[in-house]
Amino acid sequence: MAINKAMKLALKALSYPDIDIKKNYKIHRQMTKVTRPHIKPLYKMWDHKINGIGHEIPVRIFLPSDKDNLDKLLIFFHGGGWVTGNIDSYTNVCANMAKQTGHIVVSVDYRLAPEHPFPAAPEDCYTATREIFMNCSLFNVKKEDITLIGDSAGGNLAAVVSLMARDRGEFLHSRQILIYPSAWNDHSETSPFKSVHENGKDFLLTSKRLCDYMDLYKSSDEDLKNPYLAPLLADDLSNQPRTLIITAEYDPLRDEGEAYGRKLAEWGNSVEVYRMKDALHGFIALPKRFVHVKRSYIIVNQFLNQG
């Protein structure tokens, strides 16, 4: 359904006044849990912990309802600006993802900023991914049947783990799915991307909130130059996995996600970019009956089934 004038006015009202994330991020974490309540799925899931460097990384594993076809796996990184979100707030998303794709889904509960600023999140995601690749026989899946997927900050982390995997040479994966990913380091009035200026005030996720998230995430301003924080900064995007990028029409992150897709293609990678018409940032977390969620899984499954 198109966003009409009345809906735009409602969205503008919900987007203002904006919550001061830097002062109230703990409250916002609790709000996220309220707006995305945990509903026990009708199929199996269980929790596990992976050993990180000096700490454990929780993961939650979801099995699709078709238990006779458990030979493919998605490693999922959740959104939330690297500051909010966890495996509980994304349980419904991942349960539906397992059901819709027929894949095992492993959701990674990486450490959050500002308590654990950059590079804690990408290091946790990389460590968990490496562990799964090194022990994929435990899931009875082949390495070529493992795909990285994430939304928003999680899409950023999926892209970053792909860069880290190439640079460190410990494992290789064949596919990644980036859902409205953050790919750049500036969402202020100086951003080079039109979507930040067009969609940064009246569509729930604001440019101010993006700037607040980035300020909480970075350890120092020097981090803003690091492609493991903003993958569009990478000088070399060669040898990246086959990529699907889904953006949202009314999302401030839209243009940087699409720019990342173009840059990947310029470096010779196989890339598909799809802009979800009339969609807002965060739509993958909507109930499964919503049209944008249904369309997304049609696109995702076509991509996954290409081999």
One Martini backbone bead per residue (centre of mass of N, CA, C, O) as a GRO file, in nm:
protein
  307
    1MET     BB    1   0.095   0.036   0.023
    2ALA     BB    2   0.075   0.352  -0.009
    3ILE     BB    3   0.193   0.663   0.099
    4ASN     BB    4  -0.003   0.886   0.222
    5LYS     BB    5  -0.076   1.184   0.363
    6ALA     BB    6  -0.180   1.075   0.637
    7MET     BB    7   0.057   0.884   0.691
    8LYS     BB    8   0.278   1.100   0.687
    9LEU     BB    9   0.170   1.256   0.932
   10ALA     BB   10   0.194   1.023   1.133
   11LEU     BB   11   0.497   0.975   1.102
   12LYS     BB   12   0.585   1.257   1.186
   13ALA     BB   13   0.471   1.239   1.474
   14LEU     BB   14   0.646   0.982   1.555
   15SER     BB   15   0.931   1.136   1.483
   16TYR     BB   16   0.808   1.365   1.685
   17PRO     BB   17   1.003   1.361   1.915
   18ASP     BB   18   1.318   1.264   1.953
   19ILE     BB   19   1.506   1.034   2.086
   20ASP     BB   20   1.770   1.030   2.316
   21ILE     BB   21   1.991   0.789   2.281
   22LYS     BB   22   2.242   0.874   2.451
   23LYS     BB   23   2.057   0.899   2.722
   24ASN     BB   24   1.824   0.645   2.642
   25TYR     BB   25   1.917   0.348   2.553
   26LYS     BB   26   1.801   0.168   2.781
   27ILE     BB   27   1.506   0.239   2.733
   28HIS     BB   28   1.503   0.154   2.434
   29ARG     BB   29   1.553  -0.143   2.485
   30GLN     BB   30   1.285  -0.188   2.639
   31MET     BB   31   1.098  -0.095   2.409
   32THR     BB   32   1.177  -0.318   2.211
   33LYS     BB   33   1.062  -0.549   2.384
   34VAL     BB   34   0.767  -0.445   2.378
   35THR     BB   35   0.731  -0.420   2.051
   36ARG     BB   36   0.890  -0.722   2.054
   37PRO     BB   37   0.753  -0.978   2.152
   38HIS     BB   38   0.765  -1.285   2.283
   39ILE     BB   39   0.689  -1.575   2.081
   40LYS     BB   40   0.630  -1.888   2.089
   41PRO     BB   41   0.716  -2.117   1.886
   42LEU     BB   42   0.608  -2.413   1.695
   43TYR     BB   43   0.918  -2.459   1.691
   44LYS     BB   44   1.242  -2.527   1.718
   45MET     BB   45   1.457  -2.407   1.989
   46TRP     BB   46   1.797  -2.302   2.090
   47ASP     BB   47   2.058  -2.249   2.320
   48HIS     BB   48   2.391  -2.104   2.292
   49LYS     BB   49   2.760  -2.101   2.331
   50ILE     BB   50   3.037  -1.903   2.230
   51ASN     BB   51   3.371  -1.867   2.227
   52GLY     BB   52   3.545  -1.600   2.308
   53ILE     BB   53   3.744  -1.331   2.407
   54GLY     BB   54   3.666  -1.351   2.741
   55HIS     BB   55   3.384  -1.461   2.622
   56GLU     BB   56   3.044  -1.514   2.555
   57ILE     BB   57   2.831  -1.612   2.270
   58PRO     BB   58   2.519  -1.590   2.206
   59VAL     BB   59   2.286  -1.828   2.064
   60ARG     BB   60   2.009  -1.889   1.833
   61ILE     BB   61   1.826  -2.179   1.731
   62PHE     BB   62   1.645  -2.249   1.424
   63LEU     BB   63   1.388  -2.455   1.310
   64PRO     BB   64   1.223  -2.565   1.069
   65SER     BB   65   0.931  -2.734   1.006
   66ASP     BB   66   1.111  -2.894   0.797
   67LYS     BB   67   1.290  -3.171   0.921
   68ASP     BB   68   1.381  -3.309   0.627
   69ASN     BB   69   1.546  -3.008   0.548
   70LEU     BB   70   1.859  -2.967   0.722
   71ASP     BB   71   2.105  -2.827   0.492
   72LYS     BB   72   2.064  -2.516   0.572
   73LEU     BB   73   2.219  -2.184   0.656
   74LEU     BB   74   2.167  -1.900   0.875
   75ILE     BB   75   2.343  -1.607   0.965
   76PHE     BB   76   2.229  -1.379   1.216
   77PHE     BB   77   2.210  -1.014   1.231
   78HIS     BB   78   2.099  -0.769   1.419
   79GLY     BB   79   1.947  -0.488   1.484
   80GLY     BB   80   2.001  -0.143   1.653
   81GLY     BB   81   2.268   0.034   1.618
   82TRP     BB   82   2.459  -0.143   1.818
   83VAL     BB   83   2.257  -0.085   2.094
   84THR     BB   84   2.014  -0.258   2.015
   85GLY     BB   85   1.902  -0.551   2.061
   86ASN     BB   86   1.829  -0.914   2.032
   87ILE     BB   87   1.738  -1.243   2.045
   88ASP     BB   88   1.459  -1.173   2.164
   89SER     BB   89   1.357  -0.936   1.972
   90TYR     BB   90   1.425  -1.159   1.714
   91THR     BB   91   1.263  -1.426   1.735
   92ASN     BB   92   1.026  -1.386   1.536
   93VAL     BB   93   1.197  -1.331   1.287
   94CYS     BB   94   1.359  -1.604   1.291
   95ALA     BB   95   1.123  -1.797   1.287
   96ASN     BB   96   1.014  -1.696   1.014
   97MET     BB   97   1.274  -1.740   0.852
   98ALA     BB   98   1.280  -2.046   0.881
   99LYS     BB   99   1.003  -2.098   0.756
  100GLN     BB  100   1.037  -1.941   0.475
  101THR     BB  101   1.331  -2.088   0.390
  102GLY     BB  102   1.422  -2.373   0.528
  103HIS     BB  103   1.629  -2.273   0.741
  104ILE     BB  104   1.866  -2.256   0.945
  105VAL     BB  105   1.890  -2.036   1.236
  106VAL     BB  106   2.158  -1.817   1.352
  107SER     BB  107   2.155  -1.610   1.629
  108VAL     BB  108   2.351  -1.326   1.720
  109ASP     BB  109   2.466  -1.200   2.048
  110TYR     BB  110   2.609  -0.930   2.041
  111ARG     BB  111   2.775  -0.677   2.152
  112LEU     BB  112   2.702  -0.360   2.298
  113ALA     BB  113   2.661  -0.039   2.271
  114PRO     BB  114   2.876   0.144   2.480
  115GLU     BB  115   3.004  -0.086   2.649
  116HIS     BB  116   3.078  -0.216   2.344
  117PRO     BB  117   3.260  -0.099   2.124
  118PHE     BB  118   3.424  -0.058   1.869
  119PRO     BB  119   3.489  -0.399   1.756
  120ALA     BB  120   3.297  -0.600   1.906
  121ALA     BB  121   3.072  -0.684   1.710
  122PRO     BB  122   3.241  -0.794   1.465
  123GLU     BB  123   3.405  -0.996   1.636
  124ASP     BB  124   3.168  -1.169   1.728
  125CYS     BB  125   3.057  -1.239   1.446
  126TYR     BB  126   3.313  -1.369   1.342
  127THR     BB  127   3.351  -1.586   1.560
  128ALA     BB  128   3.082  -1.730   1.515
  129THR     BB  129   3.121  -1.792   1.214
  130ARG     BB  130   3.380  -1.954   1.234
  131GLU     BB  131   3.270  -2.176   1.420
  132ILE     BB  132   3.056  -2.280   1.223
  133PHE     BB  133   3.251  -2.349   0.989
  134MET     BB  134   3.436  -2.547   1.164
  135ASN     BB  135   3.132  -2.698   1.261
  136CYS     BB  136   2.916  -2.781   1.031
  137SER     BB  137   2.870  -3.090   1.091
  138LEU     BB  138   2.676  -3.044   1.335
  139PHE     BB  139   2.446  -2.947   1.113
  140ASN     BB  140   2.467  -3.095   0.836
  141VAL     BB  141   2.644  -2.886   0.663
  142LYS     BB  142   2.765  -2.703   0.410
  143LYS     BB  143   2.957  -2.433   0.345
  144GLU     BB  144   2.794  -2.354   0.076
  145ASP     BB  145   2.514  -2.349   0.279
  146ILE     BB  146   2.613  -2.067   0.394
  147THR     BB  147   2.451  -1.764   0.516
  148LEU     BB  148   2.455  -1.425   0.539
  149ILE     BB  149   2.246  -1.217   0.767
  150GLY     BB  150   2.103  -0.875   0.781
  151ASP     BB  151   1.977  -0.585   0.963
  152SER     BB  152   2.112  -0.300   0.926
  153ALA     BB  153   2.347  -0.337   1.143
  154GLY     BB  154   2.349  -0.637   1.051
  155GLY     BB  155   2.421  -0.575   0.758
  156ASN     BB  156   2.687  -0.449   0.823
  157LEU     BB  157   2.808  -0.705   0.965
  158ALA     BB  158   2.796  -0.892   0.723
  159ALA     BB  159   2.983  -0.724   0.542
  160VAL     BB  160   3.224  -0.721   0.741
  161VAL     BB  161   3.268  -1.026   0.767
  162SER     BB  162   3.339  -1.060   0.468
  163LEU     BB  163   3.596  -0.888   0.482
  164MET     BB  164   3.738  -1.045   0.711
  165ALA     BB  165   3.746  -1.320   0.571
  166ARG     BB  166   3.927  -1.233   0.340
  167ASP     BB  167   4.165  -1.108   0.511
  168ARG     BB  168   4.212  -1.378   0.704
  169GLY     BB  169   4.154  -1.674   0.569
  170GLU     BB  170   3.958  -1.891   0.741
  171PHE     BB  171   3.706  -1.834   0.550
  172LEU     BB  172   3.430  -1.909   0.317
  173HIS     BB  173   3.155  -1.753   0.157
  174SER     BB  174   2.883  -1.738  -0.092
  175ARG     BB  175   2.669  -1.560   0.089
  176GLN     BB  176   2.472  -1.245   0.110
  177ILE     BB  177   2.229  -1.059   0.320
  178LEU     BB  178   2.118  -0.714   0.286
  179ILE     BB  179   1.911  -0.529   0.504
  180TYR     BB  180   1.911  -0.217   0.514
  181PRO     BB  181   2.210  -0.111   0.527
  182SER     BB  182   2.485   0.003   0.684
  183ALA     BB  183   2.775   0.183   0.499
  184TRP     BB  184   2.822   0.451   0.651
  185ASN     BB  185   2.952   0.752   0.857
  186ASP     BB  186   2.719   0.970   0.751
  187HIS     BB  187   2.392   1.130   0.882
  188SER     BB  188   2.407   1.417   0.819
  189GLU     BB  189   2.407   1.718   0.644
  190THR     BB  190   2.686   1.593   0.497
  191SER     BB  191   2.566   1.388   0.340
  192PRO     BB  192   2.581   1.232   0.011
  193PHE     BB  193   2.282   1.127   0.062
  194LYS     BB  194   1.960   1.178  -0.031
  195SER     BB  195   1.799   0.998   0.175
  196VAL     BB  196   1.878   1.151   0.432
  197HIS     BB  197   1.727   1.420   0.347
  198GLU     BB  198   1.439   1.295   0.270
  199ASN     BB  199   1.421   1.055   0.529
  200GLY     BB  200   1.542   1.197   0.818
  201LYS     BB  201   1.241   1.286   0.975
  202ASP     BB  202   0.940   1.124   0.876
  203PHE     BB  203   1.039   0.781   0.911
  204LEU     BB  204   1.130   0.722   1.224
  205LEU     BB  205   1.409   0.703   1.105
  206THR     BB  206   1.659   0.920   1.188
  207SER     BB  207   1.940   1.104   1.150
  208LYS     BB  208   1.986   1.156   1.450
  209ARG     BB  209   1.979   0.860   1.539
  210LEU     BB  210   2.215   0.768   1.365
  211CYS     BB  211   2.423   0.955   1.496
  212ASP     BB  212   2.392   0.842   1.781
  213TYR     BB  213   2.474   0.556   1.723
  214MET     BB  214   2.758   0.623   1.617
  215ASP     BB  215   2.860   0.759   1.878
  216LEU     BB  216   2.824   0.495   2.052
  217TYR     BB  217   2.997   0.294   1.874
  218LYS     BB  218   3.238   0.447   1.871
  219SER     BB  219   3.561   0.498   2.008
  220SER     BB  220   3.647   0.696   1.771
  221ASP     BB  221   3.702   0.897   1.501
  222GLU     BB  222   3.891   0.691   1.360
  223ASP     BB  223   3.670   0.475   1.297
  224LEU     BB  224   3.535   0.633   1.050
  225LYS     BB  225   3.781   0.508   0.854
  226ASN     BB  226   3.665   0.218   0.885
  227PRO     BB  227   3.545  -0.052   0.696
  228TYR     BB  228   3.437  -0.211   0.959
  229LEU     BB  229   3.218   0.027   0.988
  230ALA     BB  230   3.237   0.134   0.666
  231PRO     BB  231   3.234  -0.044   0.375
  232LEU     BB  232   3.247   0.194   0.158
  233LEU     BB  233   3.563   0.253   0.231
  234ALA     BB  234   3.667   0.037   0.069
  235ASP     BB  235   3.926  -0.015  -0.164
  236ASP     BB  236   3.853  -0.336  -0.152
  237LEU     BB  237   3.590  -0.562  -0.313
  238SER     BB  238   3.705  -0.825  -0.351
  239ASN     BB  239   3.598  -1.137  -0.294
  240GLN     BB  240   3.286  -1.154  -0.271
  241PRO     BB  241   2.994  -1.251  -0.212
  242ARG     BB  242   2.705  -1.323  -0.302
  243THR     BB  243   2.456  -1.054  -0.341
  244LEU     BB  244   2.185  -0.925  -0.137
  245ILE     BB  245   1.992  -0.617  -0.164
  246ILE     BB  246   1.759  -0.458   0.062
  247THR     BB  247   1.555  -0.182   0.032
  248ALA     BB  248   1.395   0.130   0.133
  249GLU     BB  249   1.232   0.397   0.017
  250TYR     BB  250   1.184   0.534   0.333
  251ASP     BB  251   1.514   0.544   0.379
  252PRO     BB  252   1.813   0.681   0.480
  253LEU     BB  253   1.982   0.403   0.386
  254ARG     BB  254   1.928   0.345   0.086
  255ASP     BB  255   2.172   0.466  -0.086
  256GLU     BB  256   2.413   0.319   0.055
  257GLY     BB  257   2.322   0.034  -0.010
  258GLU     BB  258   2.324   0.074  -0.323
  259ALA     BB  259   2.620   0.169  -0.341
  260TYR     BB  260   2.738  -0.097  -0.242
  261GLY     BB  261   2.638  -0.266  -0.476
  262ARG     BB  262   2.790  -0.113  -0.700
  263LYS     BB  263   3.077  -0.158  -0.586
  264LEU     BB  264   3.074  -0.461  -0.595
  265ALA     BB  265   3.031  -0.479  -0.904
  266GLU     BB  266   3.293  -0.320  -0.986
  267TRP     BB  267   3.460  -0.576  -0.846
  268GLY     BB  268   3.305  -0.847  -0.974
  269ASN     BB  269   3.045  -0.901  -0.831
  270SER     BB  270   2.756  -1.061  -0.735
  271VAL     BB  271   2.456  -0.854  -0.770
  272GLU     BB  272   2.152  -0.772  -0.588
  273VAL     BB  273   1.902  -0.507  -0.616
  274TYR     BB  274   1.623  -0.413  -0.395
  275ARG     BB  275   1.346  -0.194  -0.390
  276MET     BB  276   1.109  -0.128  -0.151
  277LYS     BB  277   0.808  -0.028  -0.197
  278ASP     BB  278   0.677   0.179   0.055
  279ALA     BB  279   0.907   0.141   0.259
  280LEU     BB  280   1.042   0.099   0.577
  281HIS     BB  281   1.240   0.088   0.815
  282GLY     BB  282   1.207  -0.245   0.959
  283PHE     BB  283   0.999  -0.444   0.802
  284ILE     BB  284   1.100  -0.738   0.883
  285ALA     BB  285   0.952  -0.705   1.184
  286LEU     BB  286   0.695  -0.758   1.081
  287PRO     BB  287   0.440  -0.921   1.033
  288LYS     BB  288   0.399  -1.183   0.803
  289ARG     BB  289   0.138  -1.048   0.656
  290PHE     BB  290   0.303  -0.843   0.530
  291VAL     BB  291   0.393  -0.752   0.217
  292HIS     BB  292   0.702  -0.694   0.260
  293VAL     BB  293   0.764  -0.967   0.384
  294LYS     BB  294   0.668  -1.146   0.154
  295ARG     BB  295   0.849  -1.025  -0.067
  296SER     BB  296   1.121  -1.078   0.063
  297TYR     BB  297   1.100  -1.398   0.058
  298ILE     BB  298   1.088  -1.424  -0.241
  299ILE     BB  299   1.366  -1.297  -0.294
  300VAL     BB  300   1.538  -1.471  -0.106
  301ASN     BB  301   1.463  -1.751  -0.230
  302GLN     BB  302   1.566  -1.697  -0.512
  303PHE     BB  303   1.857  -1.652  -0.423
  304LEU     BB  304   1.906  -1.925  -0.267
  305ASN     BB  305   1.812  -2.112  -0.530
  306GLN     BB  306   2.065  -2.049  -0.727
  307GLY     BB  307   2.331  -2.181  -0.559
   0.00000   0.00000   0.00000
